[in-house]
Amino acid sequence: MTITTPIVINTLTILYLDYCDKKNICIDNIEFTSADKKQSFTVKHKKVILSLVIVPALLFFVITSLLVDSSIVRAVNDTHNNFKIMAHRGYRNAGVENSLEAIEGAINANADFAEIDVLQTKDNKLIVIHDTNLKRLAKKNVNVYDLTLDEIKTLQTSQNGFVSKIPTLDEVLKLSKGRIKLNIELKLHGYENNFVDDFLNILNENDFYNECIVQSTNYNILKEVNKKAPKLTVGYIVVAGIPNVEFMDIDFLSVEESIISNKLIMACRLFNKDIYVWTANTLTSIEEYYYMGVDGVITDEVKAARELIDSISKDNFQFQLNDLIQSFI
C-alpha cells in the first residue's frame, strides 16, 4: 500500500488533467517570486531519486509478491504430498514378494515406501521373508529358525511366474539406500537371539535410520527398539480390536482394513500419531481412505494407487489454490 498508493494517485491525477475540461479547472492566481520558481532538489534530481528509491522499492514489491505466492503454492501442495503409497512386500507384479526384484519394482512404480518383513535365521542372520515356514514360496516344509543363512541361500522361491532368492536385510538396505524408504516389519517366531541389537547394527552400518520406519504386531519389541533407538519411527500393527492409542508409546498405527474407522483416525489425530491401512487393493477403497484422512496405504496395486493419488492430489491442489486465491480477492 505504501508503495502503490502514491503511484495510483499520481496516475489518476495525470488522467484527470488529460481528459478533463481544462477551461473549468480553477487555479488561484498566485504571485510566484523568483525564489518560488527555483527548482527544488527533488525536481532537479528526480531521475536519480527514481533510480535509487522508487525502482528498488518496486523490485522489492515484485520479488516479495513472488515469494509469497510460491510459499502459498508450496503450503497447499504439501497438504497433498503426505499420503504415502507403501508397496506390500515390495511390488509383486515385478517379482517374488520381499525379493530384491520386488523392491526394484516398487522403486520403478514410484512407491513412497516398500513394506518388508524380517525374520532371524538359526545362525542369527536377518533375512527378508514373510513366512516362518518356507513351504508356500520355496516349496520346502522347513522353518526359518531351523536353517542357517547358507542353507537358506540354496533355496529358490517362486511366485506368479517369478523366481528369486531370499535376500538378507543388509542386501535390501543396500539396494534401497537413497532410492526408496522402507517400512520394516519385525516378525517373531519365538527362537530369536539378540534380535533387536542385530537389527539396529545393520541399520547403523547402512546409515538407514532416516530412511525407514519400523512396525510389529509385538508391542514389547517396539518398546525395546524405542528404548535403544529413540530416533526411529515405530508403529504398532493392529490386527484385531481397537487399541488405546493414548497409552501407546508409538509414532503410528498400521491398521487392517476391517478395523479402520473415523473414530480411530480422530484418536490418532488427537494424539499426533500417523495411521496407515493395509492391505488396500481396490482403487475405490484407496480413494475412500484418502478422503477419510489416513496417512497412507499398504497395497499390492502400487502403480494404480500411485496414479490415482497423483490425480486426486493434482485436482485438489488446483481447487484449494483457487479457493485460497479467492479468499484474498
KOLMIVO-361971 format. One record per residue (C-alpha): chain; y, z, x; residue number from 1. Coordinates in nm, 4 decimals. Layout:
REM KOLMIVO-361971
+------+----------+----------+----------+-----+
: unit :        y :        z :        x : pos :
+------+----------+----------+----------+-----+
:    A :        Y :        Z :        X : NUM :
...
+------+----------+----------+----------+-----+
END
This chain:
REM KOLMIVO-361971
+------+----------+----------+----------+-----+
: unit :        y :        z :        x : pos :
+------+----------+----------+----------+-----+
:    A :   0.0000 :   0.0000 :   0.0000 :   1 :
:    A :   0.2389 :   0.0882 :   0.2806 :   2 :
:    A :   0.1874 :  -0.2492 :   0.4427 :   3 :
:    A :   0.1651 :  -0.4748 :   0.1396 :   4 :
:    A :   0.4368 :  -0.3326 :  -0.0894 :   5 :
:    A :   0.7355 :  -0.4481 :   0.1231 :   6 :
:    A :   0.5756 :  -0.7903 :   0.1598 :   7 :
:    A :   0.5271 :  -0.8220 :  -0.2170 :   8 :
:    A :   0.8834 :  -0.7064 :  -0.2907 :   9 :
:    A :   1.0259 :  -0.9482 :  -0.0345 :  10 :
:    A :   0.8195 :  -1.2367 :  -0.1768 :  11 :
:    A :   0.9292 :  -1.1614 :  -0.5320 :  12 :
:    A :   1.2943 :  -1.1479 :  -0.4205 :  13 :
:    A :   1.2698 :  -1.4862 :  -0.2485 :  14 :
:    A :   1.1040 :  -1.6397 :  -0.5536 :  15 :
:    A :   1.3712 :  -1.4959 :  -0.7787 :  16 :
:    A :   1.6529 :  -1.6338 :  -0.5662 :  17 :
:    A :   1.4854 :  -1.9746 :  -0.5518 :  18 :
:    A :   1.4302 :  -2.0138 :  -0.9255 :  19 :
:    A :   1.6980 :  -1.8088 :  -1.0967 :  20 :
:    A :   2.0299 :  -1.9369 :  -1.2409 :  21 :
:    A :   2.2428 :  -1.8822 :  -0.9349 :  22 :
:    A :   2.5682 :  -1.9003 :  -1.1368 :  23 :
:    A :   2.4714 :  -1.5849 :  -1.3200 :  24 :
:    A :   2.3940 :  -1.3808 :  -1.0137 :  25 :
:    A :   2.6538 :  -1.1072 :  -0.9952 :  26 :
:    A :   2.7607 :  -1.0111 :  -0.6458 :  27 :
:    A :   3.0574 :  -0.7802 :  -0.5978 :  28 :
:    A :   3.3469 :  -0.9114 :  -0.3951 :  29 :
:    A :   3.3229 :  -0.7013 :  -0.0848 :  30 :
:    A :   3.5532 :  -0.7423 :   0.2118 :  31 :
:    A :   3.3494 :  -0.7597 :   0.5282 :  32 :
:    A :   3.5021 :  -0.6579 :   0.8560 :  33 :
:    A :   3.4189 :  -0.8238 :   1.1834 :  34 :
:    A :   3.2064 :  -0.5229 :   1.2719 :  35 :
:    A :   3.0052 :  -0.5675 :   0.9494 :  36 :
:    A :   2.9432 :  -0.9286 :   1.0331 :  37 :
:    A :   2.7799 :  -0.8447 :   1.3627 :  38 :
:    A :   2.4075 :  -0.8897 :   1.3520 :  39 :
:    A :   2.2098 :  -0.5701 :   1.3647 :  40 :
:    A :   1.9467 :  -0.5068 :   1.6284 :  41 :
:    A :   1.6734 :  -0.5680 :   1.3706 :  42 :
:    A :   1.8147 :  -0.9070 :   1.2712 :  43 :
:    A :   1.8703 :  -1.0164 :   1.6296 :  44 :
:    A :   1.5164 :  -0.9273 :   1.7350 :  45 :
:    A :   1.3304 :  -0.9855 :   1.4142 :  46 :
:    A :   1.0786 :  -1.2224 :   1.5760 :  47 :
:    A :   0.9878 :  -0.9671 :   1.8397 :  48 :
:    A :   0.9595 :  -0.6938 :   1.5776 :  49 :
:    A :   0.7396 :  -0.9157 :   1.3627 :  50 :
:    A :   0.5078 :  -0.9900 :   1.6522 :  51 :
:    A :   0.4902 :  -0.6302 :   1.7760 :  52 :
:    A :   0.4745 :  -0.4395 :   1.4460 :  53 :
:    A :   0.4023 :  -0.6475 :   1.1378 :  54 :
:    A :   0.1348 :  -0.8753 :   1.2823 :  55 :
:    A :  -0.0708 :  -0.5905 :   1.4367 :  56 :
:    A :  -0.0353 :  -0.3965 :   1.1131 :  57 :
:    A :  -0.1684 :  -0.6902 :   0.9122 :  58 :
:    A :  -0.4555 :  -0.7392 :   1.1575 :  59 :
:    A :  -0.5390 :  -0.3705 :   1.1265 :  60 :
:    A :  -0.5373 :  -0.4018 :   0.7473 :  61 :
:    A :  -0.7695 :  -0.7037 :   0.7517 :  62 :
:    A :  -1.0131 :  -0.5547 :   1.0029 :  63 :
:    A :  -1.0245 :  -0.2232 :   0.8156 :  64 :
:    A :  -1.0970 :  -0.4049 :   0.4904 :  65 :
:    A :  -1.3840 :  -0.5964 :   0.6518 :  66 :
:    A :  -1.5321 :  -0.2772 :   0.7953 :  67 :
:    A :  -1.5113 :  -0.1018 :   0.4595 :  68 :
:    A :  -1.6714 :  -0.3983 :   0.2853 :  69 :
:    A :  -1.9568 :  -0.4155 :   0.5373 :  70 :
:    A :  -2.0192 :  -0.0414 :   0.5091 :  71 :
:    A :  -2.0418 :  -0.0741 :   0.1299 :  72 :
:    A :  -2.2906 :  -0.3575 :   0.1682 :  73 :
:    A :  -2.5000 :  -0.1544 :   0.4101 :  74 :
:    A :  -2.4900 :   0.1522 :   0.1850 :  75 :
:    A :  -2.6109 :  -0.0418 :  -0.1168 :  76 :
:    A :  -2.8700 :  -0.2300 :   0.0870 :  77 :
:    A :  -3.0096 :   0.0889 :   0.2406 :  78 :
:    A :  -3.0984 :   0.2268 :  -0.1007 :  79 :
:    A :  -3.3490 :  -0.0573 :  -0.1375 :  80 :
:    A :  -3.4886 :  -0.0571 :   0.2145 :  81 :
:    A :  -3.6580 :   0.2833 :   0.1802 :  82 :
:    A :  -3.9523 :   0.1676 :  -0.0333 :  83 :
:    A :  -4.2459 :   0.1371 :   0.2068 :  84 :
:    A :  -4.5368 :  -0.1036 :   0.1887 :  85 :
:    A :  -4.8384 :   0.0508 :   0.3621 :  86 :
:    A :  -5.1410 :  -0.1663 :   0.4359 :  87 :
:    A :  -5.4510 :   0.0219 :   0.3180 :  88 :
:    A :  -5.6847 :   0.0442 :   0.6200 :  89 :
:    A :  -5.4900 :  -0.2466 :   0.7628 :  90 :
:    A :  -5.4812 :  -0.5802 :   0.5817 :  91 :
:    A :  -5.8344 :  -0.6535 :   0.4647 :  92 :
:    A :  -5.7510 :  -1.0168 :   0.3913 :  93 :
:    A :  -5.7243 :  -1.0626 :   0.7671 :  94 :
:    A :  -6.0196 :  -0.8629 :   0.8998 :  95 :
:    A :  -6.2631 :  -0.5781 :   0.8536 :  96 :
:    A :  -6.0858 :  -0.2648 :   0.7317 :  97 :
:    A :  -5.9473 :  -0.0434 :   1.0098 :  98 :
:    A :  -6.0177 :  -0.3130 :   1.2690 :  99 :
:    A :  -5.7718 :  -0.4495 :   1.5220 : 100 :
:    A :  -5.7698 :  -0.7765 :   1.3258 : 101 :
:    A :  -5.6737 :  -0.5899 :   1.0071 : 102 :
:    A :  -5.3866 :  -0.4164 :   1.1896 : 103 :
:    A :  -5.2707 :  -0.7521 :   1.3239 : 104 :
:    A :  -5.2892 :  -0.8882 :   0.9694 : 105 :
:    A :  -5.0700 :  -0.6027 :   0.8426 : 106 :
:    A :  -4.8137 :  -0.6870 :   1.1102 : 107 :
:    A :  -4.8143 :  -1.0548 :   1.0130 : 108 :
:    A :  -4.7803 :  -0.9645 :   0.6431 : 109 :
:    A :  -4.4642 :  -0.7601 :   0.7245 : 110 :
:    A :  -4.6059 :  -0.4266 :   0.6122 : 111 :
:    A :  -4.3909 :  -0.1258 :   0.6999 : 112 :
:    A :  -4.6968 :   0.0817 :   0.7902 : 113 :
:    A :  -5.0662 :   0.0292 :   0.8472 : 114 :
:    A :  -5.2669 :   0.3151 :   0.6978 : 115 :
:    A :  -5.5695 :   0.4002 :   0.9131 : 116 :
:    A :  -5.8479 :   0.6630 :   0.9218 : 117 :
:    A :  -5.9517 :   0.8644 :   1.2282 : 118 :
:    A :  -6.2866 :   1.0338 :   1.2929 : 119 :
:    A :  -6.4275 :   1.2087 :   1.6009 : 120 :
:    A :  -6.7476 :   1.0945 :   1.7730 : 121 :
:    A :  -7.0272 :   1.3053 :   1.9192 : 122 :
:    A :  -6.8569 :   1.2996 :   2.2608 : 123 :
:    A :  -6.5186 :   1.3951 :   2.1119 : 124 :
:    A :  -6.3615 :   1.0493 :   2.1187 : 125 :
:    A :  -6.1346 :   0.9419 :   1.8354 : 126 :
:    A :  -6.2204 :   0.6193 :   1.6577 : 127 :
:    A :  -6.0606 :   0.4359 :   1.3656 : 128 :
:    A :  -6.3097 :   0.4192 :   1.0788 : 129 :
:    A :  -6.3102 :   0.5422 :   0.7200 : 130 :
:    A :  -6.6748 :   0.6346 :   0.6551 : 131 :
:    A :  -6.8623 :   0.9131 :   0.8286 : 132 :
:    A :  -7.1837 :   0.7178 :   0.7654 : 133 :
:    A :  -7.1812 :   0.3630 :   0.9030 : 134 :
:    A :  -7.4223 :   0.2024 :   0.6570 : 135 :
:    A :  -7.1561 :   0.0271 :   0.4495 : 136 :
:    A :  -6.9812 :  -0.1580 :   0.7324 : 137 :
:    A :  -7.2267 :  -0.1559 :   1.0244 : 138 :
:    A :  -7.5491 :  -0.1694 :   0.8179 : 139 :
:    A :  -7.6797 :   0.1305 :   1.0138 : 140 :
:    A :  -7.7724 :   0.4538 :   0.8390 : 141 :
:    A :  -7.6188 :   0.6713 :   1.1112 : 142 :
:    A :  -7.3308 :   0.9179 :   1.1211 : 143 :
:    A :  -7.0268 :   0.9028 :   1.3468 : 144 :
:    A :  -7.0806 :   1.2593 :   1.4680 : 145 :
:    A :  -7.4327 :   1.1710 :   1.5913 : 146 :
:    A :  -7.3161 :   0.8822 :   1.8116 : 147 :
:    A :  -7.1214 :   0.8632 :   2.1356 : 148 :
:    A :  -6.8362 :   0.6166 :   2.1754 : 149 :
:    A :  -7.0540 :   0.3910 :   2.3911 : 150 :
:    A :  -7.3187 :   0.3820 :   2.1190 : 151 :
:    A :  -7.0599 :   0.3043 :   1.8522 : 152 :
:    A :  -6.9189 :   0.0208 :   2.0631 : 153 :
:    A :  -7.2566 :  -0.1568 :   2.0463 : 154 :
:    A :  -7.2320 :  -0.1821 :   1.6665 : 155 :
:    A :  -7.0828 :  -0.4739 :   1.4763 : 156 :
:    A :  -6.9008 :  -0.4240 :   1.1482 : 157 :
:    A :  -6.8731 :  -0.6870 :   0.8752 : 158 :
:    A :  -6.6777 :  -0.7187 :   0.5511 : 159 :
:    A :  -6.5627 :  -1.0070 :   0.3298 : 160 :
:    A :  -6.6870 :  -1.2649 :   0.5784 : 161 :
:    A :  -6.5153 :  -1.0997 :   0.8759 : 162 :
:    A :  -6.6895 :  -0.9358 :   1.1713 : 163 :
:    A :  -6.5456 :  -0.6911 :   1.4197 : 164 :
:    A :  -6.5968 :  -0.3804 :   1.6332 : 165 :
:    A :  -6.4916 :  -0.0227 :   1.5612 : 166 :
:    A :  -6.1731 :   0.0409 :   1.7646 : 167 :
:    A :  -6.0615 :   0.3629 :   1.9277 : 168 :
:    A :  -5.7378 :   0.5297 :   1.8201 : 169 :
:    A :  -5.5947 :   0.4514 :   2.1615 : 170 :
:    A :  -5.6647 :   0.0789 :   2.1151 : 171 :
:    A :  -5.4960 :   0.0767 :   1.7747 : 172 :
:    A :  -5.1877 :   0.2578 :   1.9064 : 173 :
:    A :  -5.1543 :   0.0139 :   2.1948 : 174 :
:    A :  -5.1780 :  -0.2834 :   1.9562 : 175 :
:    A :  -4.9276 :  -0.1307 :   1.7121 : 176 :
:    A :  -4.6720 :   0.0007 :   1.9617 : 177 :
:    A :  -4.3298 :  -0.1384 :   1.8785 : 178 :
:    A :  -4.4771 :  -0.3724 :   1.6149 : 179 :
:    A :  -4.5758 :  -0.1603 :   1.3164 : 180 :
:    A :  -4.5729 :   0.2061 :   1.2249 : 181 :
:    A :  -4.8944 :   0.3871 :   1.1360 : 182 :
:    A :  -4.9896 :   0.6272 :   0.8595 : 183 :
:    A :  -5.2782 :   0.8101 :   1.0280 : 184 :
:    A :  -5.5255 :   0.9965 :   0.8099 : 185 :
:    A :  -5.7155 :   1.2691 :   0.9938 : 186 :
:    A :  -6.0637 :   1.2806 :   0.8403 : 187 :
:    A :  -6.3078 :   1.5656 :   0.8924 : 188 :
:    A :  -6.6889 :   1.5553 :   0.8939 : 189 :
:    A :  -6.7408 :   1.9189 :   0.9924 : 190 :
:    A :  -6.8517 :   1.8670 :   1.3529 : 191 :
:    A :  -6.5119 :   1.8377 :   1.5190 : 192 :
:    A :  -6.4310 :   1.9899 :   1.8546 : 193 :
:    A :  -6.0706 :   2.0264 :   1.9704 : 194 :
:    A :  -5.9800 :   1.7509 :   1.7239 : 195 :
:    A :  -5.6060 :   1.8143 :   1.6846 : 196 :
:    A :  -5.5412 :   1.8604 :   2.0576 : 197 :
:    A :  -5.7245 :   1.5365 :   2.1396 : 198 :
:    A :  -5.5306 :   1.3565 :   1.8694 : 199 :
:    A :  -5.1917 :   1.4826 :   1.9890 : 200 :
:    A :  -5.2781 :   1.3982 :   2.3501 : 201 :
:    A :  -5.3426 :   1.0356 :   2.2529 : 202 :
:    A :  -5.0123 :   1.0211 :   2.0647 : 203 :
:    A :  -4.8344 :   1.1641 :   2.3700 : 204 :
:    A :  -5.0000 :   0.9207 :   2.6089 : 205 :
:    A :  -4.8811 :   0.6289 :   2.3946 : 206 :
:    A :  -4.5384 :   0.7795 :   2.3162 : 207 :
:    A :  -4.6148 :   0.7297 :   1.9476 : 208 :
:    A :  -4.4629 :   1.0394 :   1.7861 : 209 :
:    A :  -4.1736 :   0.8467 :   1.6326 : 210 :
:    A :  -4.3871 :   0.5567 :   1.5152 : 211 :
:    A :  -4.6331 :   0.7344 :   1.2905 : 212 :
:    A :  -4.6813 :   0.9794 :   1.0097 : 213 :
:    A :  -4.9942 :   1.1934 :   0.9688 : 214 :
:    A :  -5.1817 :   1.2754 :   0.6492 : 215 :
:    A :  -5.5006 :   1.4508 :   0.5458 : 216 :
:    A :  -5.6852 :   1.5980 :   0.2481 : 217 :
:    A :  -5.7306 :   1.9140 :   0.4574 : 218 :
:    A :  -5.4208 :   2.1299 :   0.4375 : 219 :
:    A :  -5.5339 :   2.3578 :   0.7230 : 220 :
:    A :  -5.5467 :   2.0737 :   0.9720 : 221 :
:    A :  -5.1968 :   1.9693 :   0.8658 : 222 :
:    A :  -5.0746 :   2.3216 :   0.9336 : 223 :
:    A :  -5.2325 :   2.3068 :   1.2795 : 224 :
:    A :  -5.0648 :   1.9726 :   1.3507 : 225 :
:    A :  -4.7342 :   2.1107 :   1.2238 : 226 :
:    A :  -4.7625 :   2.4153 :   1.4463 : 227 :
:    A :  -4.8496 :   2.2234 :   1.7632 : 228 :
:    A :  -4.6228 :   1.9222 :   1.6984 : 229 :
:    A :  -4.3457 :   2.0272 :   1.4566 : 230 :
:    A :  -4.1584 :   1.6994 :   1.5055 : 231 :
:    A :  -4.4402 :   1.4982 :   1.3490 : 232 :
:    A :  -4.4087 :   1.3973 :   0.9845 : 233 :
:    A :  -4.7118 :   1.5277 :   0.7953 : 234 :
:    A :  -4.8329 :   1.4736 :   0.4398 : 235 :
:    A :  -5.0968 :   1.6082 :   0.2055 : 236 :
:    A :  -5.3301 :   1.3673 :   0.0251 : 237 :
:    A :  -5.3650 :   1.4602 :  -0.3409 : 238 :
:    A :  -5.6970 :   1.3519 :  -0.4891 : 239 :
:    A :  -5.7027 :   1.5732 :  -0.7990 : 240 :
:    A :  -5.4812 :   1.8298 :  -0.9689 : 241 :
:    A :  -5.1096 :   1.8890 :  -0.9300 : 242 :
:    A :  -5.0107 :   2.0638 :  -0.6048 : 243 :
:    A :  -4.7493 :   2.3371 :  -0.5817 : 244 :
:    A :  -4.5029 :   2.1282 :  -0.3845 : 245 :
:    A :  -4.2586 :   2.4132 :  -0.3334 : 246 :
:    A :  -4.5117 :   2.6209 :  -0.1371 : 247 :
:    A :  -4.6457 :   2.3436 :   0.0886 : 248 :
:    A :  -4.5161 :   2.3092 :   0.4433 : 249 :
:    A :  -4.5355 :   1.9290 :   0.4454 : 250 :
:    A :  -4.2991 :   1.6315 :   0.4530 : 251 :
:    A :  -4.4644 :   1.4063 :   0.1945 : 252 :
:    A :  -4.7377 :   1.3720 :  -0.0652 : 253 :
:    A :  -4.9844 :   1.0841 :  -0.0790 : 254 :
:    A :  -5.0960 :   1.0737 :  -0.4409 : 255 :
:    A :  -5.3836 :   0.8924 :  -0.6118 : 256 :
:    A :  -5.2661 :   0.6566 :  -0.8870 : 257 :
:    A :  -5.4115 :   0.8507 :  -1.1794 : 258 :
:    A :  -5.2162 :   1.1636 :  -1.0817 : 259 :
:    A :  -4.8685 :   1.0210 :  -1.0339 : 260 :
:    A :  -4.6126 :   1.1365 :  -1.2891 : 261 :
:    A :  -4.2380 :   1.1650 :  -1.3336 : 262 :
:    A :  -4.2721 :   1.5431 :  -1.3183 : 263 :
:    A :  -4.4394 :   1.5273 :  -0.9761 : 264 :
:    A :  -4.1807 :   1.2800 :  -0.8488 : 265 :
:    A :  -3.8993 :   1.5086 :  -0.9657 : 266 :
:    A :  -4.0649 :   1.8059 :  -0.7935 : 267 :
:    A :  -4.0798 :   1.6105 :  -0.4667 : 268 :
:    A :  -3.7141 :   1.5125 :  -0.5012 : 269 :
:    A :  -3.6178 :   1.8719 :  -0.5730 : 270 :
:    A :  -3.7888 :   1.9965 :  -0.2577 : 271 :
:    A :  -3.6892 :   1.6985 :  -0.0423 : 272 :
:    A :  -4.0380 :   1.5537 :   0.0086 : 273 :
:    A :  -4.1341 :   1.1873 :   0.0046 : 274 :
:    A :  -4.4109 :   1.0640 :  -0.2234 : 275 :
:    A :  -4.6445 :   0.7651 :  -0.1833 : 276 :
:    A :  -4.9011 :   0.6245 :  -0.4244 : 277 :
:    A :  -5.2489 :   0.4963 :  -0.3372 : 278 :
:    A :  -5.4176 :   0.2595 :  -0.3913 : 279 :
:    A :  -5.1732 :   0.0391 :  -0.5867 : 280 :
:    A :  -5.3268 :  -0.3080 :  -0.6047 : 281 :
:    A :  -5.1574 :  -0.4777 :  -0.9004 : 282 :
:    A :  -4.8043 :  -0.6127 :  -0.8948 : 283 :
:    A :  -4.7384 :  -0.4540 :  -1.2337 : 284 :
:    A :  -4.8235 :  -0.1070 :  -1.1066 : 285 :
:    A :  -4.6322 :  -0.1544 :  -0.7807 : 286 :
:    A :  -4.3210 :  -0.2584 :  -0.9737 : 287 :
:    A :  -4.3652 :   0.0387 :  -1.2067 : 288 :
:    A :  -4.3889 :   0.2825 :  -0.9157 : 289 :
:    A :  -4.0821 :   0.1242 :  -0.7575 : 290 :
:    A :  -3.8740 :   0.1946 :  -1.0680 : 291 :
:    A :  -4.0272 :   0.5398 :  -1.1099 : 292 :
:    A :  -3.8673 :   0.6259 :  -0.7788 : 293 :
:    A :  -4.1591 :   0.6785 :  -0.5393 : 294 :
:    A :  -4.1005 :   0.6137 :  -0.1704 : 295 :
:    A :  -4.3750 :   0.3575 :  -0.1256 : 296 :
:    A :  -4.7286 :   0.2455 :  -0.1989 : 297 :
:    A :  -5.0519 :   0.2157 :  -0.0037 : 298 :
:    A :  -5.2024 :  -0.1159 :  -0.1070 : 299 :
:    A :  -5.4641 :  -0.3782 :  -0.0234 : 300 :
:    A :  -5.2355 :  -0.6530 :  -0.1582 : 301 :
:    A :  -4.9877 :  -0.6316 :   0.1255 : 302 :
:    A :  -4.8427 :  -0.9822 :   0.1246 : 303 :
:    A :  -4.7947 :  -0.9987 :  -0.2533 : 304 :
:    A :  -4.6452 :  -0.6482 :  -0.2591 : 305 :
:    A :  -4.4030 :  -0.7382 :   0.0209 : 306 :
:    A :  -4.2819 :  -1.0474 :  -0.1638 : 307 :
:    A :  -4.2431 :  -0.8542 :  -0.4894 : 308 :
:    A :  -4.0420 :  -0.5687 :  -0.3409 : 309 :
:    A :  -3.8224 :  -0.8031 :  -0.1390 : 310 :
:    A :  -3.7474 :  -0.9999 :  -0.4555 : 311 :
:    A :  -3.6708 :  -0.6885 :  -0.6614 : 312 :
:    A :  -3.4578 :  -0.5413 :  -0.3827 : 313 :
:    A :  -3.2551 :  -0.8608 :  -0.3497 : 314 :
:    A :  -3.1857 :  -0.8769 :  -0.7240 : 315 :
:    A :  -3.0987 :  -0.5068 :  -0.7446 : 316 :
:    A :  -2.8780 :  -0.5292 :  -0.4358 : 317 :
:    A :  -2.6727 :  -0.8103 :  -0.5861 : 318 :
:    A :  -2.6457 :  -0.6289 :  -0.9195 : 319 :
:    A :  -2.5380 :  -0.2967 :  -0.7646 : 320 :
:    A :  -2.2960 :  -0.4643 :  -0.5253 : 321 :
:    A :  -2.1302 :  -0.6474 :  -0.8148 : 322 :
:    A :  -2.1211 :  -0.3239 :  -1.0117 : 323 :
:    A :  -1.9659 :  -0.1448 :  -0.7140 : 324 :
:    A :  -1.7027 :  -0.4152 :  -0.6702 : 325 :
:    A :  -1.6154 :  -0.4000 :  -1.0412 : 326 :
:    A :  -1.5636 :  -0.0262 :  -1.0139 : 327 :
:    A :  -1.2899 :  -0.0864 :  -0.7537 : 328 :
:    A :  -1.1119 :  -0.3556 :  -0.9551 : 329 :
+------+----------+----------+----------+-----+
END
